[in-house]
Amino acid sequence: MNRWLKGLAIAATLIMFLVMIAGSLVTKTESGMGCGSDWPLCNGKFVPEYTLESMIEYSHRLVTGVAGIVVLVFAVASWWTHRGNKEVLATAWFAGFFIILESILGASAVIWPQSSSVLALHFGFSLLAYSGVFLLTAFILQRDRTKKMVKAAVSKGLRIYVWLLALYAYGVVYLGAYVRHTDSSLACYSWPTCRPGELIPPLTGGMEIQMAHRLAAMLFFFLVAGLWFKVLELKETRRDLFIGTTTVLVLVVLQIFSGALVVWSELHLYYTILHSAIITILFGVLCYLCVQVLKKPESNRK
């Protein structure tokens, strides 16, 4: 049972990652209406006529549908196997709730036209669903190893900092999704400045949205760097936090440069997908840190 559950955990995480990539592909190729306003059918058919947009959109629906089944089975199996464990119960409910919510929002976006702000929420809810599965998988695969790395509790201040950082990161992600859905990705066609030789551009025509996202991402980097220096002091007693924070810091740097590549390449598909892939993994690890800062050594638990 344990080996089967671990295999299911890996499968659930991978398929949720594919959901994130497929969703980004739909947005990048503007295939959201590739199946018209029909759902779950595609232009009134189970097997749609072959057009690039319809195949991309329908494939996304199929992957999301399979992911929903796999995630719900994984959540129930994890809860059943670890009955009484509050962490498993909370993450199982979290993952299940958001996979259902993002599916409903995705369907409603097809049936009823939505604003850019609502469409951006779809990516955000998908990211939360992925993070829930990621956390549950981390528990299933590394429970015993993680216990050994938790040798001391962390301060209340550090716990609050990590949780606020995760909330801020979600805001940055939402702003990035909003950039895409408002077609503001190339409002600034240079990087790191908005336009060549122009430090402060006129904040019109989508440039204000793009610059807000860039400034928010820059601040996020400094906040993560500050967390890393703080956790460095806990390297011996909280190796789980040190490894996790180091991973987040590396991913933030990669995310910033992938964003630059998106601009320099004028929205090349590969770099756009890479940008989405990195932030998906980054946010999952950040959520892992949120859970880990709450933990104490087994001997200190009541």
Secondary structure as GFF3:
##gff-version 3
##sequence-region A 1 302
A	DSSP	alpha_helix	2	28	.	.	.	ID=ss1
A	DSSP	alpha_helix	52	81	.	.	.	ID=ss2
A	DSSP	alpha_helix	86	111	.	.	.	ID=ss3
A	DSSP	alpha_helix	116	149	.	.	.	ID=ss4
A	DSSP	alpha_helix	156	181	.	.	.	ID=ss5
A	DSSP	alpha_helix	207	232	.	.	.	ID=ss6
A	DSSP	alpha_helix	239	264	.	.	.	ID=ss7
A	DSSP	alpha_helix	269	292	.	.	.	ID=ss8
A	DSSP	three_ten_helix	298	300	.	.	.	ID=ss9
###
